[in-house]
Amino acid sequence: MKLSDLLNKVKTIQVAGNAELKEITDITIDSRISSNNSLFFAIEGFKTDGHNFINDVINKGVAAVVLQNPKAIPDQIFSHSGCIKIVVKDSRKSLAEFSNIFYGEPSKKLNLIGITGTKGKTTTAFFVKNIFEQAGFKTGLIGTIANYIGNNEVKTLLTTPQSNEINSLLAQMVNENCSQCVMEVSSHALRLNRVDYLKFGTGIFTNITSDHLDYHKTFDHYLESKKILFDMIPSSGKIIYNADDLNSSALLKNSSAQKYSYGTDKNAECRVQNVEFSLEGTNFDLSWKGSDYHITTSLVGHFNAFNSAAAFTAAVVSGMDPQIAVEGIKSTPQVPGRFEIVSKKNKKVIVDYSHTSDSLKQALTAVQNIVKEERSVYTVFGCGGDRDRTKRPIMGDVAASMSDRVYVTSDNPRTEDPFFIIDEILKGIKSNNYRVIENREEAIRSAIFESEDNAVILIAGKGHESYQEINGVRKHFSDKELAQKYLAEWAR
C-alpha cells in the first residue's frame, strides 16, 4: 500500500517527507522485526518506550515512523535517511486506526463477536466457535490459549493481541473465507485501544469480579474498562449478558444495542435450570422463547452451564436453529487448562486456570459439589509475581478453608522473590493444613504421591500455560504434563 494513500484516510498532526515515494508492506511496534518498507509505531509502554528504538529502525531502513513525541529524534536524522516522520496525538490509538485501514477494515467483512468478563471468556469462545462451525460457518478465534483461522492454530501470548496483529489476523480470516470470528476481549486491550475501530456485531458479558487491580487500581476502573466493549456495539448489534451478575446494568447503561439475558435469574430470557455435573460432564435445562432444551457437555462445572448458555443465546439471536446450538455445545471438546481432568485408577487431578480468589473459590466449590465429602480434596496453587498483590492472602484463605490439604508453591514469580509471594499468601491462611513447597514440580509430585488413592487434586493457576516465568526467563512447564507423569509413576 502506498503510504500516501494510507495517510489520506487517517488522522495525523504532522508528516515530514515525501510519502508518495514510500510503499508500506507491514505495520510493527517491534524494532527487532522491522525491515525495509515497514511502518514502525513508537509506543510508550509500561517497561520500555518505543521512541528509544527509532534510531535502530531508521538504520534498518523502515519506510516511516509514527510517534507521539516529536522531539524524540532530531528532524535532520529523518531527512538524512529519507525516513518519513509522522507525528500523531496518541501512538496506541493511531496504531489501531492505521492498522484497520491498512488491512482493509476486515472486521466489517466478518460477523465479529467480542467476549469480555473476568471468567469464562475462553470457554465461551470455544463454545461459540464450535456452534458456528456445527452450522457450517468457517469461524476464526482470537483468544488466550491460541488464535484459530478455521482449524489452523496460531499461537498467542496475549489474551487480546496488539491492534496491528488483530487486524492482520482478521484480514487472514477474510482471505481464507471465514465469515465469523469470536474474540476474547480483555480489559487491558479495551483500555489500551487495541480493539479501537473494530466493528463488533455482538458483545457477550460473562461476569465480573475483582481482578487486575495491579493495573486498574480500583474495581470501578476495571468495570469502566469492560464497559468500553458494550459502548462499541452499534444499535443494530446485539449484547448477550449475564442476568445473575449485578454489574450488568452498569455495563449496559446508555447502550442502544439489542440486549438478551441468560442465567438462573427468573427474568432471564435464556433461563438456566436444573444444573447437574460430575467428573464426567455437565447437563442442565434451558428455556428460550417458550421452548425447553436439554443441554449436555463434557465440560465440568456449574460455570459451564453459564458459559454454554451465553454461547447458545449468541447463536440463536443471530438466527441459528436452537437445535444446532444444542449439538454444537455437546460436541465442543475439552478446553485446555479449564477444569481439565487427568486420571489414573481412582485418583483425579484437575488442571485449572483459576488464578483469582473468586475463580479459585468457584473451582473448589465445583470440586466439593462433586466429591460430596466422599473424597479428600488437595489443592496446589501459587500466585503470579508482578500482579495484583491484594488477592494473595484471600486466595490462601480460600484454598485452606475449602481443601483438606494445600500445597502452597510458585506460579510465575516473574521478577518477584517467590518466597515473598508465598509469605503474602500465608498471611490469609488460618489453619495448619498447608505445606510450602516452592518448587512447583515438586509440589505437584508431592500432592499426587501423598494423597489418598481416591483423592481429587486441584492444580490451580496456570491452566493451559506451557511455561514458567522466573526473572524474565520463560522455561517450558506444563501442569498437565507433570500431572500425567507423576500419576503414571504413582500408579505403577
C-alpha positions as CSV (number, residue, x, y, z in Angstrom):
1,M,0.0,0.0,0.0
2,K,1.3,3.5,-0.8
3,L,2.0,5.4,2.4
4,S,0.3,8.5,0.9
5,D,-2.9,6.5,0.3
6,L,-2.9,5.4,3.9
7,L,-2.2,8.9,5.3
8,N,-5.2,10.3,3.3
9,K,-7.5,8.1,5.4
10,V,-6.1,8.7,9.0
11,K,-5.6,11.5,11.4
12,T,-2.1,12.9,11.9
13,I,-0.6,16.1,13.3
14,Q,2.5,16.4,11.1
15,V,4.0,14.4,8.1
16,A,7.6,15.2,7.2
17,G,9.0,13.8,4.0
18,N,7.7,12.6,0.6
19,A,5.1,9.9,1.4
20,E,4.3,9.5,-2.3
21,L,7.5,7.6,-2.8
22,K,7.0,5.1,0.0
23,E,5.3,1.7,-0.2
24,I,4.3,0.0,3.1
25,T,4.2,-3.8,3.4
26,D,3.7,-4.2,7.1
27,I,3.0,-2.4,10.4
28,T,5.0,-3.2,13.5
29,I,5.8,-2.0,17.0
30,D,8.7,-4.3,17.4
31,S,12.1,-2.8,16.3
32,R,13.6,-6.3,16.2
33,I,11.4,-7.4,13.3
34,S,11.2,-4.0,11.5
35,S,12.6,-4.0,7.9
36,N,12.5,-2.2,4.6
37,N,9.0,-0.9,3.9
38,S,7.9,-1.3,7.5
39,L,5.7,1.3,9.1
40,F,7.1,1.5,12.7
41,F,5.0,2.8,15.6
42,A,6.8,4.1,18.6
43,I,4.6,3.1,21.6
44,E,5.2,4.4,25.1
45,G,5.0,1.2,27.1
46,F,5.0,0.4,30.8
47,K,8.5,-1.0,30.8
48,T,10.1,0.3,27.5
49,D,9.5,3.3,25.3
50,G,9.4,2.6,21.6
51,H,10.8,6.2,21.0
52,N,14.1,4.8,22.2
53,F,14.3,2.5,19.3
54,I,13.6,4.9,16.5
55,N,17.3,5.2,15.6
56,D,17.6,1.4,15.3
57,V,14.6,1.1,12.9
58,I,15.8,4.0,10.8
59,N,19.2,2.3,10.4
60,K,17.2,-0.8,9.3
61,G,15.6,1.2,6.5
62,V,12.0,1.4,7.6
63,A,9.8,3.5,5.3
64,A,8.3,5.6,8.1
65,V,8.0,6.1,11.8
66,V,4.8,7.1,13.7
67,L,5.5,8.8,17.0
68,Q,3.7,11.0,19.6
69,N,6.8,12.7,20.9
70,P,8.0,14.9,18.1
71,K,11.3,15.8,19.9
72,A,12.4,12.2,20.4
73,I,14.7,12.3,17.4
74,P,16.1,15.3,15.6
75,D,14.4,16.1,12.2
76,Q,17.7,16.0,10.4
77,I,18.1,12.3,11.1
78,F,14.8,11.6,9.4
79,S,15.6,13.9,6.4
80,H,19.1,12.5,6.0
81,S,17.8,8.9,6.0
82,G,14.8,9.5,3.8
83,C,12.5,8.0,6.5
84,I,9.1,9.7,6.8
85,K,8.3,11.2,10.2
86,I,4.6,11.0,11.1
87,V,3.5,12.8,14.3
88,V,0.2,11.8,16.0
89,K,-1.5,12.6,19.2
90,D,-1.6,9.1,20.6
91,S,0.5,6.3,19.1
92,R,-1.6,3.5,20.6
93,K,-4.8,4.8,19.2
94,S,-3.2,5.6,15.9
95,L,-1.8,2.1,15.7
96,A,-5.4,0.8,15.8
97,E,-6.6,3.4,13.2
98,F,-3.8,2.9,10.8
99,S,-4.0,-1.0,11.1
100,N,-7.7,-1.0,10.4
101,I,-7.2,0.9,7.2
102,F,-4.0,-0.8,6.1
103,Y,-5.6,-4.3,6.4
104,G,-8.8,-3.2,4.6
105,E,-11.2,-2.8,7.5
106,P,-11.5,-6.6,7.9
107,S,-13.9,-6.5,10.9
108,K,-16.6,-5.1,8.6
109,K,-16.3,-8.2,6.5
110,L,-16.9,-10.7,9.3
111,N,-19.6,-11.2,12.0
112,L,-17.3,-10.2,14.9
113,I,-18.3,-11.5,18.3
114,G,-16.5,-10.0,21.3
115,I,-16.5,-11.7,24.7
116,T,-15.4,-9.9,27.9
117,G,-15.6,-10.7,31.6
118,T,-13.4,-11.9,34.5
119,K,-14.0,-15.6,34.0
120,G,-15.4,-17.8,31.3
121,K,-14.2,-15.9,28.2
122,T,-12.1,-18.7,26.8
123,T,-14.6,-21.5,27.3
124,T,-17.5,-19.4,26.0
125,A,-15.4,-18.5,22.9
126,F,-14.7,-22.2,22.3
127,F,-18.4,-23.0,22.6
128,V,-19.4,-20.2,20.2
129,K,-16.8,-21.3,17.6
130,N,-17.9,-24.9,17.7
131,I,-21.6,-24.0,17.4
132,F,-21.0,-21.8,14.3
133,E,-18.8,-24.5,12.8
134,Q,-21.5,-27.1,13.5
135,A,-23.8,-24.8,11.5
136,G,-21.4,-24.8,8.6
137,F,-19.7,-21.4,9.1
138,K,-15.9,-21.2,8.8
139,T,-15.0,-19.4,12.0
140,G,-11.9,-17.7,13.4
141,L,-11.0,-17.3,17.1
142,I,-8.7,-14.8,18.8
143,G,-8.1,-15.7,22.5
144,T,-5.9,-16.6,25.4
145,I,-4.9,-20.1,24.5
146,A,-4.4,-19.7,20.8
147,N,-5.7,-18.0,17.7
148,Y,-7.5,-20.0,15.1
149,I,-8.2,-19.4,11.4
150,G,-10.7,-22.1,10.8
151,N,-8.9,-25.2,12.1
152,N,-5.4,-23.8,11.8
153,E,-3.9,-22.8,15.1
154,V,-1.8,-19.7,15.6
155,K,0.0,-19.4,18.9
156,T,-0.5,-16.3,21.1
157,L,0.9,-14.7,24.2
158,L,-1.8,-12.1,25.0
159,T,-5.5,-12.6,25.6
160,T,-6.1,-9.9,23.1
161,P,-3.1,-9.1,20.8
162,Q,-1.9,-5.7,19.7
163,S,-4.2,-3.9,17.2
164,N,-1.9,-4.5,14.2
165,E,-1.8,-8.2,14.9
166,I,-5.6,-8.3,15.4
167,N,-6.3,-6.6,12.1
168,S,-3.7,-8.9,10.3
169,L,-5.4,-12.0,11.8
170,L,-8.9,-10.7,10.8
171,A,-7.6,-10.0,7.3
172,Q,-6.2,-13.5,7.0
173,M,-9.6,-14.9,8.2
174,V,-11.4,-12.9,5.5
175,N,-8.9,-14.1,2.8
176,E,-9.4,-17.7,4.0
177,N,-13.2,-17.4,3.7
178,C,-14.1,-17.2,7.4
179,S,-17.5,-15.5,7.8
180,Q,-17.4,-15.4,11.7
181,C,-14.8,-14.5,14.3
182,V,-15.1,-14.8,18.1
183,M,-12.7,-12.8,20.1
184,E,-11.8,-12.7,23.8
185,V,-11.5,-9.0,24.7
186,S,-9.5,-8.2,27.9
187,S,-9.9,-5.1,30.0
188,H,-6.3,-4.2,29.2
189,A,-7.0,-4.4,25.5
190,L,-10.1,-2.2,25.8
191,R,-8.3,0.4,27.9
192,L,-5.1,0.4,25.7
193,N,-7.0,0.9,22.5
194,R,-6.2,-2.4,20.9
195,V,-9.7,-3.0,19.6
196,D,-10.5,0.6,18.6
197,Y,-12.0,1.0,15.2
198,L,-13.2,-2.7,15.1
199,K,-16.8,-3.3,14.2
200,F,-18.3,-5.8,16.7
201,G,-21.7,-7.2,15.7
202,T,-22.2,-8.9,19.1
203,G,-20.8,-8.4,22.6
204,I,-21.0,-11.1,25.3
205,F,-20.6,-10.4,29.0
206,T,-19.8,-13.4,31.2
207,N,-19.3,-12.0,34.7
208,I,-17.1,-9.6,36.6
209,T,-15.2,-9.9,39.9
210,S,-12.1,-8.1,41.3
211,D,-9.1,-8.8,39.1
212,H,-6.1,-7.0,37.5
213,L,-6.1,-4.3,40.3
214,D,-2.3,-4.1,39.8
215,Y,-3.2,-2.2,36.6
216,H,-6.7,-0.9,37.2
217,K,-6.1,0.1,40.8
218,T,-9.9,0.2,41.6
219,F,-12.8,-2.0,40.7
220,D,-14.7,0.9,39.2
221,H,-11.8,1.5,36.7
222,Y,-11.9,-2.2,35.9
223,L,-15.7,-2.1,35.3
224,E,-15.4,1.1,33.2
225,S,-12.8,-0.6,31.1
226,K,-15.1,-3.6,30.4
227,K,-17.9,-1.2,29.6
228,I,-15.9,0.1,26.6
229,L,-16.8,-3.0,24.6
230,F,-20.5,-2.6,25.0
231,D,-20.3,1.1,24.2
232,M,-18.8,0.0,20.9
233,I,-21.7,-2.2,19.9
234,P,-24.0,-0.3,17.4
235,S,-27.7,-0.1,17.7
236,S,-28.0,-2.7,15.0
237,G,-25.8,-5.1,17.1
238,K,-26.6,-7.4,19.9
239,I,-25.5,-7.7,23.6
240,I,-25.7,-11.0,25.5
241,Y,-25.4,-10.5,29.2
242,N,-25.4,-12.5,32.5
243,A,-28.6,-11.7,34.3
244,D,-27.2,-13.1,37.5
245,D,-24.4,-10.5,37.7
246,L,-25.5,-7.4,39.4
247,N,-23.0,-5.3,37.5
248,S,-24.7,-6.0,34.2
249,S,-26.9,-2.8,34.4
250,A,-23.8,-0.6,34.9
251,L,-22.0,-2.2,31.9
252,L,-25.0,-1.8,29.6
253,K,-26.0,1.7,30.7
254,N,-26.6,4.0,27.7
255,S,-26.2,1.2,25.2
256,S,-28.7,1.3,22.3
257,A,-27.9,-2.3,21.1
258,Q,-30.4,-5.1,21.3
259,K,-30.0,-6.9,24.6
260,Y,-30.6,-10.5,25.6
261,S,-30.0,-12.0,29.0
262,Y,-29.1,-15.5,30.2
263,G,-28.7,-17.1,33.7
264,T,-30.7,-18.6,36.5
265,D,-32.5,-15.3,37.3
266,K,-36.2,-15.8,36.8
267,N,-36.3,-12.9,34.4
268,A,-33.5,-14.2,32.2
269,E,-34.7,-14.6,28.6
270,C,-32.5,-17.7,28.3
271,R,-33.0,-19.4,31.6
272,V,-30.7,-22.0,33.1
273,Q,-32.3,-24.6,35.3
274,N,-31.6,-28.0,36.9
275,V,-27.8,-27.9,36.6
276,E,-26.1,-31.2,37.4
277,F,-22.5,-32.1,37.0
278,S,-20.0,-34.8,37.8
279,L,-16.4,-35.6,36.8
280,E,-17.8,-36.8,33.5
281,G,-19.6,-33.6,32.4
282,T,-22.5,-31.2,32.9
283,N,-26.1,-31.2,32.0
284,F,-29.0,-28.7,32.5
285,D,-32.2,-27.3,31.0
286,L,-32.5,-24.2,29.0
287,S,-35.7,-22.3,28.5
288,W,-35.8,-20.0,25.4
289,K,-38.9,-18.2,23.9
290,G,-41.3,-20.8,25.3
291,S,-39.3,-23.9,24.4
292,D,-37.2,-26.1,26.6
293,Y,-33.9,-27.7,25.6
294,H,-31.8,-30.2,27.5
295,I,-28.1,-29.3,27.3
296,T,-25.2,-31.7,27.8
297,T,-21.5,-31.0,27.7
298,S,-18.4,-33.0,28.6
299,L,-17.0,-29.8,30.2
300,V,-17.4,-30.0,34.0
301,G,-18.8,-27.4,36.4
302,H,-21.8,-25.2,37.2
303,F,-19.9,-22.3,35.5
304,N,-20.0,-24.2,32.2
305,A,-23.8,-24.1,32.2
306,F,-23.4,-20.3,32.1
307,N,-20.7,-20.4,29.5
308,S,-22.7,-22.6,27.2
309,A,-25.9,-20.6,27.8
310,A,-24.1,-17.4,26.7
311,A,-23.0,-19.2,23.6
312,F,-26.4,-20.6,22.9
313,T,-28.0,-17.2,23.2
314,A,-25.4,-15.6,20.9
315,A,-26.1,-18.3,18.3
316,V,-29.9,-18.2,18.4
317,V,-30.2,-14.4,18.3
318,S,-28.1,-14.5,15.2
319,G,-30.8,-16.6,13.6
320,M,-29.4,-20.1,14.1
321,D,-31.6,-23.1,14.7
322,P,-31.6,-23.8,18.5
323,Q,-31.1,-27.5,18.0
324,I,-27.9,-26.8,16.1
325,A,-26.7,-24.7,19.0
326,V,-27.5,-27.6,21.4
327,E,-25.5,-30.0,19.2
328,G,-22.6,-27.6,19.0
329,I,-22.4,-27.3,22.8
330,K,-22.5,-31.1,23.1
331,S,-19.6,-31.6,20.6
332,T,-17.4,-28.9,22.0
333,P,-14.1,-30.5,23.0
334,Q,-12.3,-30.0,26.4
335,V,-10.8,-26.6,26.6
336,P,-7.1,-26.9,27.6
337,G,-6.5,-26.0,31.2
338,R,-10.1,-25.2,32.0
339,F,-11.2,-27.7,34.7
340,E,-9.3,-30.3,32.7
341,I,-9.3,-33.8,34.3
342,V,-6.4,-36.2,34.3
343,S,-6.9,-39.6,35.9
344,K,-5.1,-42.8,36.9
345,K,-7.0,-45.6,38.7
346,N,-9.4,-43.7,41.0
347,K,-7.3,-40.6,41.6
348,K,-8.3,-37.5,39.8
349,V,-6.2,-34.4,39.0
350,I,-7.9,-31.2,37.8
351,V,-5.8,-28.7,36.0
352,D,-7.5,-25.3,36.0
353,Y,-6.6,-21.7,35.2
354,S,-8.3,-20.3,38.3
355,H,-5.9,-17.5,39.3
356,T,-8.1,-15.1,41.2
357,S,-9.8,-15.6,44.6
358,D,-13.3,-15.9,43.0
359,S,-12.2,-18.3,40.3
360,L,-10.4,-20.5,42.8
361,K,-13.5,-20.4,45.1
362,Q,-15.7,-21.5,42.2
363,A,-13.3,-24.3,41.1
364,L,-13.2,-25.6,44.7
365,T,-16.9,-25.3,45.1
366,A,-17.3,-27.4,42.0
367,V,-14.9,-30.0,43.3
368,Q,-16.7,-30.1,46.7
369,N,-20.1,-30.5,45.0
370,I,-18.7,-33.4,43.0
371,V,-16.9,-35.3,45.9
372,K,-19.7,-34.6,48.5
373,E,-17.2,-35.3,51.3
374,E,-16.6,-38.8,50.0
375,R,-13.1,-38.0,48.7
376,S,-10.3,-35.8,50.1
377,V,-9.6,-32.6,48.2
378,Y,-6.0,-31.4,47.8
379,T,-5.1,-28.1,46.2
380,V,-1.7,-27.0,44.7
381,F,-1.5,-23.3,43.9
382,G,0.6,-20.1,44.0
383,C,0.2,-16.5,42.8
384,G,1.9,-14.8,39.9
385,G,4.5,-12.2,40.5
386,D,4.3,-8.5,39.4
387,R,0.5,-8.8,39.5
388,D,-2.3,-7.8,42.0
389,R,-0.9,-8.5,45.5
390,T,-4.2,-7.9,47.3
391,K,-5.6,-11.3,46.1
392,R,-2.8,-13.4,47.6
393,P,-3.9,-13.7,51.3
394,I,-7.6,-14.1,50.1
395,M,-6.6,-17.0,47.8
396,G,-4.7,-18.5,50.7
397,D,-7.8,-18.4,52.9
398,V,-10.0,-19.8,50.1
399,A,-7.6,-22.7,49.4
400,A,-7.1,-23.7,53.0
401,S,-10.7,-23.4,54.1
402,M,-12.0,-25.4,51.2
403,S,-9.4,-28.1,50.9
404,D,-8.3,-31.0,53.2
405,R,-4.7,-30.2,52.3
406,V,-2.9,-27.3,50.5
407,Y,0.5,-27.2,48.8
408,V,1.5,-23.5,48.5
409,T,4.0,-23.1,45.7
410,S,5.2,-20.8,42.9
411,D,3.2,-19.8,39.9
412,N,5.0,-17.4,37.6
413,P,7.1,-15.3,40.1
414,R,8.4,-13.2,37.2
415,T,10.7,-10.6,38.8
416,E,9.5,-11.1,42.4
417,D,11.0,-13.3,45.1
418,P,8.8,-16.4,45.1
419,F,9.1,-16.8,48.9
420,F,7.9,-13.2,49.3
421,I,4.8,-14.1,47.3
422,I,4.3,-17.2,49.4
423,D,4.6,-15.3,52.6
424,E,1.8,-13.0,51.4
425,I,-0.4,-16.0,50.6
426,L,0.3,-17.5,54.1
427,K,-1.0,-14.3,55.8
428,G,-4.5,-15.4,54.8
429,I,-4.3,-19.0,56.0
430,K,-5.8,-19.5,59.4
431,S,-5.3,-23.3,59.7
432,N,-2.4,-25.8,59.7
433,N,-3.5,-27.9,56.7
434,Y,-0.8,-26.5,54.4
435,R,2.7,-27.2,53.3
436,V,5.1,-24.9,51.5
437,I,7.0,-26.4,48.6
438,E,8.3,-23.5,46.4
439,N,9.3,-25.8,43.5
440,R,6.1,-26.2,41.6
441,E,7.0,-29.6,40.1
442,E,7.9,-31.0,43.5
443,A,4.6,-29.6,44.9
444,I,2.6,-31.4,42.2
445,R,4.6,-34.6,42.7
446,S,4.1,-34.5,46.5
447,A,0.3,-33.9,46.2
448,I,-0.1,-36.9,43.9
449,F,2.1,-39.3,46.0
450,E,0.9,-38.1,49.4
451,S,-2.8,-38.1,48.7
452,E,-5.3,-40.9,49.2
453,D,-6.0,-43.4,46.4
454,N,-9.3,-41.8,45.6
455,A,-8.3,-38.1,46.2
456,V,-9.2,-35.2,43.9
457,I,-6.3,-32.8,43.4
458,L,-6.8,-29.3,42.0
459,I,-3.7,-27.8,40.4
460,A,-4.8,-24.1,40.1
461,G,-3.4,-21.0,38.5
462,K,-1.6,-21.9,35.2
463,G,-4.1,-24.0,33.3
464,H,-3.1,-24.2,29.7
465,E,0.2,-22.3,30.1
466,S,3.2,-24.3,29.0
467,Y,5.9,-22.2,30.7
468,Q,7.0,-20.8,34.0
469,E,8.5,-17.3,34.0
470,I,11.3,-16.6,36.5
471,N,13.4,-13.4,36.4
472,G,12.1,-12.6,32.9
473,V,13.1,-16.0,31.5
474,R,10.4,-18.5,30.3
475,K,11.1,-22.2,30.6
476,H,8.8,-25.0,29.5
477,F,6.5,-26.0,32.3
478,S,3.1,-27.7,32.0
479,D,0.9,-28.6,35.0
480,K,-1.0,-31.1,32.8
481,E,2.2,-32.9,31.6
482,L,3.6,-33.1,35.1
483,A,0.2,-34.4,36.4
484,Q,0.3,-37.1,33.8
485,K,3.9,-38.0,34.5
486,Y,3.5,-38.3,38.3
487,L,0.1,-40.0,38.1
488,A,1.7,-42.7,35.9
489,E,4.6,-43.1,38.3
490,W,2.2,-43.3,41.3
491,A,0.0,-45.9,39.6
492,R,2.9,-48.4,38.9
